[in-house]
């Protein structure tokens, strides 16, 4: 008789060795792939997206959320756990105030999750992450393609919208007043 392994927890994920593998949990199931060195296109897009979001955040009235980047760990759900690394996130003030000093992860659902594509990213991996974000209740997901210079916007219950470098991107209603020409993500 075959035994079924119990879902992995975030604590078990964090206890795994730092051995050059990128790891995340989707509904308690471990996903992993070899870590790669980020490239300049990915890196530049991450800085540009983060800068635009931070400039917007500083114009908001307190209490403000936080813009975080660089594969920030986010626990999207528990029992079973879904914990992922995200390139850039905006986390509302409501989620930030619930964080403790005991963990470096964000425990809660961000308002915005931004994935910046790498050449090795497969449709399956990106689709699984987008599905995990939307299932967890993330209201706004941007997939930034630095090579095509496009942004695909995902929202729960709607078809994705594609924006090219000739368009303006809005964060409404989740990021009130956020508007930016897409080209700025790639300058």
N, C-alpha and C positions, 0 to 999 in steps of 0.2 A: 504494500500500500504506500503510495507516494504521500509525502508530507508537504504541506504548503507553508512556506516561510511567512512569518509574521511581517507586517509592514515595517519598514525601517523608520525610525524616528529622526528628527533633526539632530538630537543629541548624538545618536549613533553616527549620523553623517559627519558631524563635526569632529568626531573621535577618529575618523579614518586618517591614515597617514597623508602627509603632504608629499606626494610622490609624483607630481607632475601630471596628475589627472584632474580634469575639470569634472565636478560632480554636482548633481542636483537631484532632488526628489520630486517625483510626480505621483501624488496619491500614495505615498509610502514606498514607491518603487524607485530603486536607485538607477540613475542614468549617469553614464560616464563616457568620456572621450579624452584622448591625449590633449593636454594644454598646448596651445600654440602661442608663439610670440605675436602680440598684436602688431598690426602694420600701421604705417603712417596715415593711411586713409581712414581707417577705423578710429585711430587715436585723434585725428583732427576733427572728425565728425563728432566724437564724444565731447571734446572740449567746446566746440561751437554750439552744440545742442545744450550742454550744461550752462554755458555762458548766457545764452538767450533766456533760458528758464530762470537763472539766478537774477538777471536784470529785471525780469518780470516780477519775481518773488519780492525783491527789495522795494518795489512800488506798491506792494499790497499792505493793507492796514494790519497791525498786530491783532491777534497772534498769527504769526506766519508759520507755514510748514517749512520743510527743508528740501533742497535739491541735493541729491547724492549721486555719485558716479563711481565707475571703476569696478564693476562686478560686485556691487553692494549686495550682501545677502539679505533676502527677504523671505520670511516665513509667511506664506499666503494662507495657509490653513493647517488645521490639526486633525488628527484621528480620522484618516491617515494624514500624515504631514506632507505638505507641498512646500519645498524650500528651494529657491532658485537664486542664482546670481544674475543681476540685471545691470546692463551698461549704465543707464541713467534712470533715476526715478524722481518723481516729486511726491513727497509724503505730506499729507495735510497736518496741520497743527494738532488736530484731534488724535491722530495716530502717534505723533511725536511725543505728546505728553504722557502716553501710556508706556513709553519705553523706560527700561531700567538700566542701571549701570552694569548689571550682571551679564549682559550679552552685547555683542557687536552687531547682531542681526537686527533688522527691522522686523518686529513681530506685529503684522497687520497688513492690511491691503493698501497699497499706494493709490493715489489718484491717477498717476500716469506712470506707465512702464515703457521704456524706450530700449529696443533691441537694435543694435547696429550690426549689420551683416558683415561677415567675414567670407572670404572665398570658400572656405571649407564647410560653411553652414549648408545643411541640406533642408529641403522643403519639410521633411518629416520632423526634424528637430525644431525648426522655427514654428511650424504649425502646432506642435505639441505645447510649446511655451505659450504661444498666443492663446490657445485653448485653456491652458492652466490659468493664465491671467484673467481671462474673461469669466471662466467658471468660478474663480475666487471672488469676483465682484470688482475687478479693476475696471473703472469706467472708460479709460482711454489708453490705448496701446498704439505706439508709433513704431513701425519697422523702417529704419533708415538704411537705404542702400547707397553707400558712398560711391560705388562704381557707376551706377545708373543715375545718381544724383536725384533720387526720388524718396518720398516718404509715403508709406501706406498706413492709413489710419484705420484702426479697428475699434468698434464700439459694440457693446452687447446688443444682440438682436437686430443688427443691421449688416448690410454688405460693406466690405471694406472700400475706402476711398483712396485713390491714388493721386498724389500731388507731385508735380515735377518742379524743377528749379524755376519755372515760369509762374508758379502759383504762390499764393499767400496761404499760410497754415494758421488756423485758429484753434485755440484750446477751449473754446466756449462749449458748454456752459461750465465745465469743470475747472478751467483755468480762466477765470473772468478777466477779460481785457487782453489776454495773450494773443498776439497776432505777430507773425514774422514771415518775411519772404523766405521760401524754402531754400533759395540759393545761399542764404547766410549760414546754413548748416554745412556748407561745402567750401566756404571761402578760405 
